[in-house]
Amino acid sequence: MSVWHTDLNQMSKTKINRGVAEPNGRQRIFIVDDHPVFREGLAALVKREPAWTVCGEADSAARALAAIEQLKPDLVLVDIGLQGRSGLELLNDLRAIADDLSVLVISMHDETLYAERALRAGARGYIMKQEEPEKLLEAVRQVLSGQVYLSPQMSRRILQSFGGRHSPGNSSITKLSERELEILQMIGQGQDTHAIAGQLQLSTKTVDTHRAHIKDKLQLRNGTELISYAARWVEAESVGAMNGRTQPPGPANAG
């Protein structure tokens, strides 16, 4: 039976199904995404498979971590763009408490920027949200069977990088850390330093330091160029999410 878990501070939005073991042997999947409609649709898709069940859901990294530690699912489906701590940070937290836990990242964010980062953080696969439902189910099957799932394009890209061949286009932006990418996206969404600091629970000084590092790495001359670049990048990523790829703007086009 599904219940709503209450923590000491507030009514949690962590939906859990009591009982760690499934008597019928079904594999148990936990969903982490801050969009309720997407979580509901993903849960319905998972439940189409008789061998799987959704043991819980959460809308934030903190709520997910507590529930996953209790429920011990077979697989966790994680979005990167969570409020507060990101999905990549959650991956690091999960690896600390259960390094053998299988995690599949499902995100709208460009796989060429995030897939390798997710794998390094402990994920067993990465798939973009615009993929067809059958592709998503196949990704879940592969990760549950102990394999790594990536799109054919991303697999080729990683193999090329091992062979010393690098795809053009994202060389500058791949220099950014996970936190810097997150802040670049928030700048592109129109958020100022104070808003970013509040949402990420950082000091304004720390955010300004990240902004300075982003400008240096992207070879941007000032804050105006940074804001212009970030806005163009967010727009390109949104279009790329529909087309399967993102081509960020070059520094020369930022102003």
Backbone as CSV, one residue per row, in Angstrom:
resi,resn,N_x,N_y,N_z,CA_x,CA_y,CA_z,C_x,C_y,C_z
1,MET,0.849,-1.187,0.000,0.000,0.000,0.000,0.882,1.234,0.000
2,SER,0.570,2.225,-0.814,1.341,3.452,-0.876,0.972,4.368,0.275
3,VAL,1.967,4.989,0.878,1.734,5.946,1.953,2.582,7.161,1.687
4,TRP,2.266,8.264,2.351,3.068,9.464,2.247,3.881,9.585,3.509
5,HIS,5.226,9.587,3.338,6.146,9.581,4.462,6.271,10.984,5.050
6,THR,6.220,11.121,6.358,6.366,12.404,7.034,7.692,12.439,7.758
7,ASP,8.570,13.456,7.444,9.799,13.583,8.206,9.587,14.574,9.335
8,LEU,10.663,14.907,10.093,10.495,15.728,11.280,10.264,17.189,10.934
9,ASN,10.682,17.615,9.759,10.626,19.037,9.449,9.401,19.446,8.651
10,GLN,8.949,18.605,7.757,7.830,18.990,6.896,7.207,17.748,6.289
11,MET,6.034,17.931,5.704,5.395,16.822,5.007,6.193,16.525,3.752
12,SER,6.758,15.325,3.666,7.623,14.961,2.551,6.805,14.600,1.329
13,LYS,7.420,14.828,0.175,6.815,14.416,-1.078,7.476,13.131,-1.557
14,THR,7.797,12.275,-0.610,8.415,10.999,-0.933,7.360,9.918,-0.832
15,LYS,7.010,9.345,-1.943,6.001,8.299,-1.983,6.699,6.953,-1.909
16,ILE,6.346,6.142,-0.926,7.010,4.852,-0.769,5.986,3.747,-0.632
17,ASN,6.376,2.571,-1.041,5.568,1.380,-0.876,6.209,0.529,0.210
18,ARG,5.533,0.338,1.285,6.103,-0.341,2.442,6.472,-1.784,2.115
19,GLY,7.548,-2.210,2.747,7.991,-3.588,2.569,9.156,-3.660,1.613
20,VAL,10.314,-4.123,2.071,11.501,-4.127,1.245,11.458,-5.242,0.214
21,ALA,11.003,-6.401,0.561,11.034,-7.543,-0.352,9.721,-7.683,-1.101
22,GLU,9.825,-8.028,-2.373,8.644,-8.317,-3.180,8.411,-9.820,-3.158
23,PRO,7.284,-10.279,-2.601,7.053,-11.717,-2.487,6.998,-12.440,-3.826
24,ASN,6.641,-11.716,-4.891,6.529,-12.362,-6.202,7.815,-12.245,-7.012
25,GLY,8.879,-11.729,-6.402,10.166,-11.668,-7.065,10.321,-10.545,-8.072
26,ARG,9.388,-9.621,-8.135,9.513,-8.524,-9.085,10.672,-7.606,-8.714
27,GLN,11.320,-7.057,-9.723,12.417,-6.121,-9.476,11.847,-4.756,-9.133
28,ARG,12.461,-4.125,-8.144,11.892,-2.919,-7.530,12.629,-1.684,-8.015
29,ILE,11.860,-0.706,-8.490,12.421,0.492,-9.110,11.963,1.732,-8.348
30,PHE,12.911,2.636,-8.086,12.626,3.897,-7.392,12.846,5.042,-8.378
31,ILE,11.923,6.019,-8.394,11.957,7.121,-9.363,12.241,8.445,-8.655
32,VAL,13.221,9.202,-9.186,13.558,10.520,-8.634,13.442,11.555,-9.750
33,ASP,12.439,12.425,-9.642,12.224,13.483,-10.629,11.352,14.547,-9.975
34,ASP,11.648,15.816,-10.225,10.890,16.877,-9.552,9.679,17.347,-10.351
35,HIS,9.335,16.640,-11.424,8.120,16.956,-12.183,7.081,15.857,-11.950
36,PRO,6.022,16.140,-11.205,5.037,15.104,-10.862,4.425,14.413,-12.064
37,VAL,4.149,15.157,-13.124,3.522,14.553,-14.299,4.469,13.539,-14.937
38,PHE,5.749,13.898,-15.034,6.713,12.957,-15.622,6.872,11.734,-14.728
39,ARG,6.943,11.945,-13.400,7.064,10.804,-12.481,5.892,9.854,-12.652
40,GLU,4.688,10.418,-12.765,3.496,9.576,-12.909,3.534,8.793,-14.211
41,GLY,3.941,9.463,-15.294,4.014,8.773,-16.579,5.086,7.698,-16.588
42,LEU,6.222,7.985,-15.962,7.305,7.004,-15.902,6.894,5.805,-15.061
43,ALA,6.214,6.066,-13.949,5.742,4.964,-13.105,4.759,4.077,-13.869
44,ALA,3.863,4.701,-14.635,2.896,3.923,-15.413,3.602,3.068,-16.458
45,LEU,4.662,3.615,-17.063,5.417,2.862,-18.054,6.104,1.656,-17.415
46,VAL,6.721,1.879,-16.261,7.402,0.788,-15.551,6.421,-0.313,-15.176
47,LYS,5.236,0.081,-14.738,4.250,-0.899,-14.267,3.662,-1.740,-15.402
48,ARG,3.929,-1.343,-16.653,3.476,-2.175,-17.778,4.212,-3.507,-17.817
49,GLU,5.386,-3.544,-17.221,6.193,-4.759,-17.240,5.871,-5.618,-16.020
50,PRO,5.390,-6.822,-16.194,5.000,-7.669,-15.051,6.146,-7.971,-14.093
51,ALA,7.386,-7.923,-14.588,8.531,-8.285,-13.746,9.035,-7.128,-12.902
52,TRP,8.434,-5.932,-13.072,8.906,-4.758,-12.355,7.790,-4.169,-11.499
53,THR,8.205,-3.431,-10.470,7.257,-2.665,-9.670,7.926,-1.383,-9.206
54,VAL,7.150,-0.325,-9.017,7.665,0.939,-8.503,7.545,0.910,-6.982
55,CYS,8.681,0.907,-6.285,8.651,0.818,-4.828,8.625,2.187,-4.162
56,GLY,8.877,3.257,-4.919,8.837,4.581,-4.324,9.188,5.673,-5.310
57,GLU,8.890,6.919,-4.915,9.173,8.093,-5.737,9.625,9.229,-4.830
58,ALA,10.439,10.137,-5.366,10.849,11.326,-4.620,11.071,12.478,-5.583
59,ASP,10.919,13.699,-5.081,11.079,14.876,-5.935,12.359,15.643,-5.648
60,SER,13.215,15.140,-4.756,14.462,15.821,-4.448,15.521,14.807,-4.053
61,ALA,16.779,15.238,-4.105,17.884,14.339,-3.760,17.831,13.936,-2.292
62,ALA,17.538,14.882,-1.414,17.525,14.578,0.022,16.453,13.551,0.366
63,ARG,15.255,13.736,-0.171,14.174,12.791,0.111,14.459,11.431,-0.516
64,ALA,15.050,11.457,-1.708,15.376,10.200,-2.370,16.409,9.411,-1.578
65,LEU,17.435,10.085,-1.096,18.515,9.397,-0.384,17.992,8.668,0.844
66,ALA,17.151,9.349,1.609,16.608,8.728,2.822,15.744,7.518,2.482
67,ALA,14.893,7.651,1.455,13.985,6.557,1.098,14.739,5.380,0.475
68,ILE,15.719,5.676,-0.374,16.471,4.606,-1.031,17.268,3.802,-0.013
69,GLU,17.830,4.480,0.973,18.576,3.777,2.020,17.667,2.814,2.782
70,GLN,16.403,3.199,2.939,15.443,2.353,3.642,14.910,1.229,2.753
71,LEU,14.582,1.557,1.507,13.876,0.615,0.646,14.789,-0.355,-0.110
72,LYS,16.027,0.074,-0.370,16.997,-0.777,-1.069,16.433,-1.319,-2.395
73,PRO,16.125,-0.433,-3.341,15.566,-0.878,-4.629,16.630,-1.564,-5.492
74,ASP,16.184,-2.232,-6.537,17.100,-2.855,-7.490,17.644,-1.837,-8.486
75,LEU,16.861,-0.802,-8.751,17.251,0.210,-9.735,16.661,1.550,-9.332
76,VAL,17.439,2.610,-9.532,16.960,3.976,-9.311,17.005,4.721,-10.636
77,LEU,15.895,5.367,-10.997,15.815,6.218,-12.175,15.917,7.665,-11.706
78,VAL,16.920,8.397,-12.185,17.240,9.720,-11.647,17.281,10.763,-12.752
79,ASP,16.662,11.908,-12.491,16.814,13.076,-13.353,17.990,13.900,-12.832
80,ILE,18.678,14.601,-13.718,19.791,15.454,-13.285,19.296,16.757,-12.686
81,GLY,18.288,17.358,-13.317,17.870,18.708,-12.940,16.909,18.747,-11.775
82,LEU,17.389,18.401,-10.572,16.561,18.451,-9.376,16.740,19.779,-8.664
83,GLN,15.756,20.164,-7.859,15.877,21.349,-7.027,16.867,21.064,-5.901
84,GLY,17.687,22.064,-5.549,18.677,21.855,-4.500,19.837,21.042,-5.040
85,ARG,20.164,19.937,-4.375,21.246,19.074,-4.839,20.849,18.405,-6.156
86,SER,21.770,18.397,-7.092,21.469,17.875,-8.429,21.475,16.356,-8.434
87,GLY,21.016,15.809,-9.557,21.045,14.365,-9.712,22.456,13.810,-9.706
88,LEU,23.434,14.572,-10.245,24.822,14.125,-10.214,25.343,14.063,-8.781
89,GLU,24.954,15.029,-7.960,25.357,14.990,-6.551,24.693,13.819,-5.837
90,LEU,23.443,13.544,-6.195,22.763,12.384,-5.614,23.497,11.096,-5.979
91,LEU,23.993,10.994,-7.197,24.750,9.810,-7.596,25.955,9.592,-6.682
92,ASN,26.663,10.660,-6.379,27.804,10.542,-5.474,27.372,10.105,-4.084
93,ASP,26.239,10.641,-3.612,25.723,10.260,-2.288,25.325,8.782,-2.271
94,LEU,24.682,8.326,-3.340,24.246,6.925,-3.410,25.436,5.980,-3.455
95,ARG,26.470,6.375,-4.172,27.656,5.521,-4.245,28.301,5.361,-2.869
96,ALA,28.158,6.385,-2.025,28.741,6.322,-0.677,27.997,5.338,0.219
97,ILE,26.675,5.180,-0.005,25.909,4.288,0.882,25.657,2.918,0.265
98,ALA,25.752,2.819,-1.073,25.489,1.535,-1.742,26.176,1.558,-3.103
99,ASP,27.466,1.216,-3.123,28.216,1.371,-4.367,27.833,0.352,-5.432
100,ASP,27.030,-0.644,-5.069,26.588,-1.619,-6.064,25.177,-1.337,-6.582
101,LEU,24.594,-0.210,-6.181,23.235,0.132,-6.601,23.234,0.536,-8.074
102,SER,22.304,-0.010,-8.841,22.182,0.340,-10.260,21.354,1.617,-10.407
103,VAL,21.886,2.577,-11.179,21.207,3.852,-11.399,21.207,4.156,-12.894
104,LEU,20.043,4.506,-13.408,19.892,4.956,-14.796,19.458,6.413,-14.776
105,VAL,20.233,7.275,-15.414,19.881,8.692,-15.496,18.954,8.907,-16.683
106,ILE,17.823,9.580,-16.430,16.863,9.923,-17.483,16.720,11.435,-17.462
107,SER,17.188,12.107,-18.497,17.267,13.563,-18.425,17.004,14.205,-19.775
108,MET,16.565,15.469,-19.735,16.412,16.247,-20.958,17.742,16.857,-21.387
109,HIS,18.755,16.806,-20.507,20.023,17.473,-20.780,20.872,16.682,-21.770
110,ASP,21.599,17.401,-22.593,22.387,16.836,-23.673,23.332,15.744,-23.181
111,GLU,23.214,14.573,-23.765,24.037,13.437,-23.336,25.518,13.666,-23.598
112,THR,25.865,14.479,-24.607,27.271,14.704,-24.903,27.961,15.506,-23.803
113,LEU,27.166,16.217,-22.997,27.727,16.971,-21.872,27.634,16.212,-20.562
114,TYR,26.602,15.391,-20.412,26.324,14.824,-19.091,26.518,13.316,-18.968
115,ALA,26.481,12.570,-20.059,26.515,11.111,-19.929,27.809,10.616,-19.286
116,GLU,28.955,11.102,-19.765,30.219,10.670,-19.176,30.325,11.096,-17.721
117,ARG,29.847,12.285,-17.410,29.869,12.759,-16.020,29.027,11.836,-15.136
118,ALA,27.865,11.438,-15.665,26.984,10.559,-14.895,27.640,9.199,-14.659
119,LEU,28.282,8.653,-15.690,28.956,7.365,-15.537,30.092,7.462,-14.528
120,ARG,30.855,8.541,-14.581,31.947,8.726,-13.613,31.420,8.835,-12.187
121,ALA,30.202,9.396,-12.045,29.613,9.551,-10.710,28.972,8.261,-10.203
122,GLY,28.880,7.234,-11.061,28.365,5.953,-10.603,27.134,5.433,-11.314
123,ALA,26.606,6.183,-12.282,25.428,5.697,-13.023,25.823,4.528,-13.914
124,ARG,24.821,3.690,-14.221,25.035,2.554,-15.122,24.458,2.818,-16.502
125,GLY,23.911,4.006,-16.697,23.367,4.321,-18.007,22.834,5.736,-18.054
126,TYR,22.597,6.214,-19.273,22.081,7.567,-19.493,21.185,7.538,-20.725
127,ILE,19.969,8.066,-20.575,19.051,8.146,-21.705,18.313,9.469,-21.633
128,MET,18.064,10.072,-22.786,17.388,11.366,-22.814,15.874,11.189,-22.826
129,LYS,15.178,12.151,-22.238,13.737,12.025,-22.009,12.914,11.992,-23.286
130,GLN,13.459,12.517,-24.365,12.652,12.540,-25.588,12.662,11.221,-26.342
131,GLU,13.401,10.236,-25.842,13.426,8.933,-26.505,12.059,8.251,-26.426
132,GLU,11.814,7.334,-27.350,10.559,6.596,-27.370,10.443,5.690,-26.134
133,PRO,9.217,5.429,-25.670,9.036,4.580,-24.479,9.734,3.230,-24.573
134,GLU,9.709,2.604,-25.738,10.352,1.299,-25.882,11.859,1.386,-25.689
135,LYS,12.448,2.514,-26.117,13.878,2.724,-25.897,14.170,2.818,-24.403
136,LEU,13.307,3.532,-23.691,13.481,3.671,-22.248,13.368,2.318,-21.557
137,LEU,12.387,1.533,-21.941,12.227,0.205,-21.343,13.449,-0.666,-21.620
138,GLU,13.992,-0.554,-22.824,15.189,-1.320,-23.156,16.370,-0.887,-22.294
139,ALA,16.484,0.418,-22.054,17.556,0.922,-21.187,17.414,0.358,-19.777
140,VAL,16.192,0.338,-19.256,15.947,-0.220,-17.929,16.326,-1.700,-17.895
141,ARG,15.917,-2.450,-18.921,16.245,-3.883,-18.972,17.759,-4.099,-18.939
142,GLN,18.475,-3.326,-19.740,19.923,-3.499,-19.814,20.591,-3.230,-18.472
143,VAL,20.201,-2.140,-17.831,20.834,-1.789,-16.560,20.465,-2.800,-15.477
144,LEU,19.217,-3.257,-15.467,18.814,-4.273,-14.488,19.558,-5.597,-14.708
145,SER,19.979,-5.853,-15.940,20.701,-7.094,-16.222,22.201,-6.964,-15.986
146,GLY,22.613,-5.791,-15.476,24.019,-5.611,-15.148,24.853,-4.959,-16.231
147,GLN,24.220,-4.548,-17.328,24.946,-3.904,-18.425,24.894,-2.385,-18.279
148,VAL,25.698,-1.722,-19.105,25.687,-0.260,-19.171,24.888,0.155,-20.401
149,TYR,24.011,1.156,-20.256,23.229,1.618,-21.401,23.651,3.035,-21.796
150,LEU,23.973,3.209,-23.064,24.173,4.514,-23.686,23.589,4.450,-25.085
151,SER,23.240,5.587,-25.639,22.776,5.609,-27.022,23.928,5.198,-27.932
152,PRO,23.637,4.677,-29.122,24.715,4.319,-30.056,25.648,5.491,-30.348
153,GLN,25.073,6.704,-30.477,25.896,7.878,-30.758,26.860,8.161,-29.616
154,MET,26.369,8.038,-28.376,27.217,8.327,-27.221,28.259,7.240,-27.033
155,SER,27.900,6.010,-27.307,28.875,4.910,-27.220,30.026,5.144,-28.189
156,ARG,29.689,5.565,-29.420,30.742,5.847,-30.403,31.630,6.994,-29.945
157,ARG,31.004,8.006,-29.374,31.763,9.178,-28.910,32.773,8.781,-27.836
158,ILE,32.341,7.951,-26.900,33.240,7.524,-25.823,34.364,6.661,-26.378
159,LEU,34.033,5.766,-27.312,35.068,4.935,-27.925,36.079,5.791,-28.684
160,GLN,35.599,6.825,-29.357,36.504,7.731,-30.074,37.418,8.476,-29.114
161,SER,36.878,8.860,-27.954,37.699,9.578,-26.981,38.808,8.681,-26.443
162,PHE,38.523,7.384,-26.273,39.561,6.444,-25.845,40.625,6.283,-26.926
163,GLY,40.196,6.437,-28.177,41.146,6.298,-29.276,41.863,7.587,-29.618
164,GLY,41.614,8.628,-28.843,42.292,9.901,-29.065,41.619,10.800,-30.062
165,ARG,40.424,10.419,-30.517,39.674,11.247,-31.464,38.546,11.930,-30.722
166,HIS,38.467,13.246,-30.832,37.463,14.015,-30.077,36.501,14.683,-31.034
167,SER,35.214,14.586,-30.728,34.214,15.241,-31.560,34.265,16.738,-31.342
168,PRO,34.132,17.543,-32.381,34.178,18.987,-32.241,32.894,19.534,-31.670
169,GLY,32.956,20.798,-31.214,31.723,21.503,-30.874,31.586,21.805,-29.406
170,ASN,31.856,20.850,-28.515,31.616,21.057,-27.099,32.903,21.174,-26.291
171,SER,34.074,21.419,-26.969,35.359,21.339,-26.289,35.460,22.322,-25.134
172,SER,34.959,23.537,-25.294,35.059,24.525,-24.217,34.119,24.209,-23.073
173,ILE,32.890,23.898,-23.396,31.897,23.714,-22.341,32.141,22.442,-21.534
174,THR,32.825,21.473,-22.119,33.118,20.257,-21.366,34.165,20.501,-20.284
175,LYS,34.822,21.646,-20.317,35.784,21.991,-19.268,35.088,22.387,-17.963
176,LEU,33.796,22.702,-18.039,33.072,23.144,-16.855,32.801,21.982,-15.912
177,SER,32.850,22.268,-14.616,32.474,21.263,-13.619,30.962,21.108,-13.597
178,GLU,30.478,20.092,-12.871,29.035,19.881,-12.762,28.351,21.109,-12.175
179,ARG,28.945,21.690,-11.132,28.346,22.875,-10.497,28.358,24.058,-11.449
180,GLU,29.443,24.234,-12.200,29.516,25.347,-13.141,28.490,25.199,-14.258
181,LEU,28.284,23.975,-14.738,27.239,23.747,-15.746,25.862,24.095,-15.195
182,GLU,25.632,23.702,-13.942,24.349,23.984,-13.310,24.125,25.489,-13.202
183,ILE,25.164,26.227,-12.813,25.045,27.676,-12.669,24.898,28.344,-14.033
184,LEU,25.622,27.836,-15.035,25.469,28.380,-16.389,24.029,28.245,-16.857
185,GLN,23.423,27.105,-16.589,22.032,26.905,-16.990,21.107,27.885,-16.273
186,MET,21.330,28.102,-14.986,20.476,29.008,-14.219,20.646,30.448,-14.683
187,ILE,21.884,30.830,-15.052,22.106,32.162,-15.611,21.321,32.304,-16.907
188,GLY,21.380,31.266,-17.738,20.660,31.289,-19.008,19.159,31.344,-18.847
189,GLN,18.662,30.894,-17.693,17.229,30.947,-17.398,16.818,32.286,-16.795
190,GLY,17.807,33.217,-16.674,17.496,34.563,-16.201,17.664,34.794,-14.717
191,GLN,18.270,33.864,-14.015,18.433,34.014,-12.576,19.711,34.784,-12.257
192,ASP,19.605,35.695,-11.276,20.787,36.455,-10.876,21.540,35.728,-9.759
193,THR,22.630,36.336,-9.297,23.494,35.690,-8.307,22.747,35.345,-7.031
194,HIS,21.924,36.270,-6.541,21.202,36.023,-5.289,20.200,34.879,-5.427
195,ALA,19.506,34.823,-6.552,18.540,33.739,-6.771,19.256,32.390,-6.872
196,ILE,20.380,32.369,-7.577,21.152,31.125,-7.713,21.670,30.680,-6.352
197,ALA,22.198,31.627,-5.583,22.727,31.298,-4.260,21.634,30.715,-3.365
198,GLY,20.447,31.306,-3.424,19.348,30.807,-2.599,18.905,29.419,-2.996
199,GLN,18.803,29.169,-4.291,18.323,27.865,-4.755,19.333,26.753,-4.498
200,LEU,20.618,27.066,-4.653,21.661,26.049,-4.475,22.214,26.014,-3.055
201,GLN,21.709,26.917,-2.209,22.159,26.991,-0.819,23.661,27.256,-0.738
202,LEU,24.085,28.246,-1.536,25.475,28.689,-1.541,25.528,30.161,-1.167
203,SER,26.707,30.652,-0.809,26.865,32.078,-0.572,26.961,32.799,-1.914
204,THR,26.619,34.091,-1.927,26.734,34.858,-3.172,28.193,34.938,-3.620
205,LYS,29.118,34.956,-2.654,30.543,34.987,-2.999,30.950,33.724,-3.750
206,THR,30.435,32.575,-3.298,30.746,31.308,-3.974,30.183,31.300,-5.394
207,VAL,28.958,31.795,-5.557,28.365,31.861,-6.891,29.178,32.775,-7.798
208,ASP,29.613,33.920,-7.263,30.433,34.840,-8.065,31.753,34.193,-8.480
209,THR,32.321,33.382,-7.591,33.559,32.673,-7.925,33.315,31.691,-9.063
210,HIS,32.202,30.973,-9.001,31.853,30.046,-10.080,31.644,30.804,-11.392
211,ARG,30.992,31.939,-11.318,30.762,32.743,-12.532,32.097,33.161,-13.157
212,ALA,33.053,33.541,-12.308,34.365,33.950,-12.806,35.076,32.785,-13.484
213,HIS,34.968,31.586,-12.879,35.589,30.401,-13.478,34.947,30.064,-14.824
214,ILE,33.619,30.215,-14.896,32.912,29.938,-16.154,33.390,30.890,-17.247
215,LYS,33.498,32.163,-16.907,33.967,33.146,-17.897,35.370,32.801,-18.386
216,ASP,36.247,32.424,-17.468,37.623,32.075,-17.849,37.640,30.863,-18.776
217,LYS,36.899,29.825,-18.413,36.923,28.586,-19.192,36.286,28.748,-20.565
218,LEU,35.283,29.620,-20.661,34.595,29.833,-21.937,35.162,31.023,-22.706
219,GLN,36.201,31.665,-22.130,36.867,32.800,-22.761,35.890,33.946,-23.042
220,LEU,35.092,34.251,-22.027,34.143,35.351,-22.117,34.730,36.556,-21.379
221,ARG,34.527,37.739,-21.929,35.227,38.914,-21.415,34.557,39.551,-20.205
222,ASN,33.240,39.426,-20.083,32.547,40.126,-19.003,31.209,39.453,-18.714
223,GLY,30.489,40.021,-17.726,29.215,39.446,-17.317,28.156,39.493,-18.401
224,THR,28.202,40.513,-19.229,27.222,40.622,-20.308,27.386,39.481,-21.308
225,GLU,28.634,39.187,-21.665,28.883,38.072,-22.579,28.479,36.740,-21.941
226,LEU,28.707,36.622,-20.643,28.322,35.396,-19.942,26.817,35.192,-20.003
227,ILE,26.048,36.233,-19.724,24.592,36.129,-19.733,24.097,35.801,-21.145
228,SER,24.679,36.455,-22.153,24.282,36.197,-23.537,24.604,34.763,-23.937
229,TYR,25.812,34.305,-23.605,26.206,32.935,-23.929,25.280,31.936,-23.244
230,ALA,25.025,32.173,-21.948,24.194,31.245,-21.178,22.786,31.164,-21.752
231,ALA,22.223,32.315,-22.132,20.869,32.323,-22.699,20.826,31.557,-24.009
232,ARG,21.841,31.749,-24.849,21.898,31.046,-26.126,22.084,29.539,-25.900
233,TRP,22.901,29.194,-24.902,23.145,27.777,-24.624,21.877,27.082,-24.128
234,VAL,21.144,27.740,-23.233,19.896,27.163,-22.732,18.908,26.990,-23.877
235,GLU,18.836,27.985,-24.754,17.933,27.872,-25.908,18.363,26.727,-26.822
236,ALA,19.676,26.611,-27.064,20.181,25.540,-27.922,19.933,24.176,-27.301
237,GLU,20.072,24.095,-25.984,19.852,22.821,-25.306,18.389,22.411,-25.378
238,SER,17.506,23.404,-25.272,16.074,23.113,-25.365,15.720,22.585,-26.752
239,VAL,16.266,23.213,-27.793,16.033,22.740,-29.157,16.712,21.395,-29.362
240,GLY,17.930,21.259,-28.824,18.660,20.015,-28.974,17.990,18.851,-28.295
241,ALA,17.271,19.112,-27.202,16.562,18.039,-26.505,15.494,17.426,-27.395
242,MET,14.953,18.235,-28.313,13.963,17.706,-29.245,14.624,16.991,-30.415
243,ASN,15.841,17.425,-30.761,16.521,16.856,-31.925,17.573,15.820,-31.569
244,GLY,17.847,15.666,-30.271,18.794,14.655,-29.843,20.218,15.124,-29.671
245,ARG,20.489,16.439,-29.848,21.843,16.936,-29.664,21.801,18.416,-29.349
246,THR,22.872,18.909,-28.742,22.982,20.333,-28.420,24.280,20.866,-28.992
247,GLN,24.236,22.003,-29.656,25.434,22.661,-30.153,25.535,24.007,-29.452
248,PRO,26.360,24.130,-28.399,26.434,25.377,-27.672,27.055,26.471,-28.512
249,PRO,26.720,27.735,-28.239,27.277,28.838,-29.025,28.761,29.019,-28.731
250,GLY,29.512,29.426,-29.729,30.922,29.704,-29.499,31.096,31.053,-28.845
251,PRO,32.232,31.276,-28.166,32.479,32.545,-27.501,32.372,33.737,-28.455
252,ALA,32.741,33.549,-29.714,32.698,34.655,-30.658,31.282,35.110,-30.918
253,ASN,30.320,34.201,-30.708,28.916,34.542,-30.972,28.167,34.929,-29.696
254,ALA,28.889,34.985,-28.584,28.203,35.175,-27.314,27.680,36.588,-27.174
255,GLY,28.323,37.566,-27.761,27.903,38.941,-27.549,26.974,39.384,-28.634
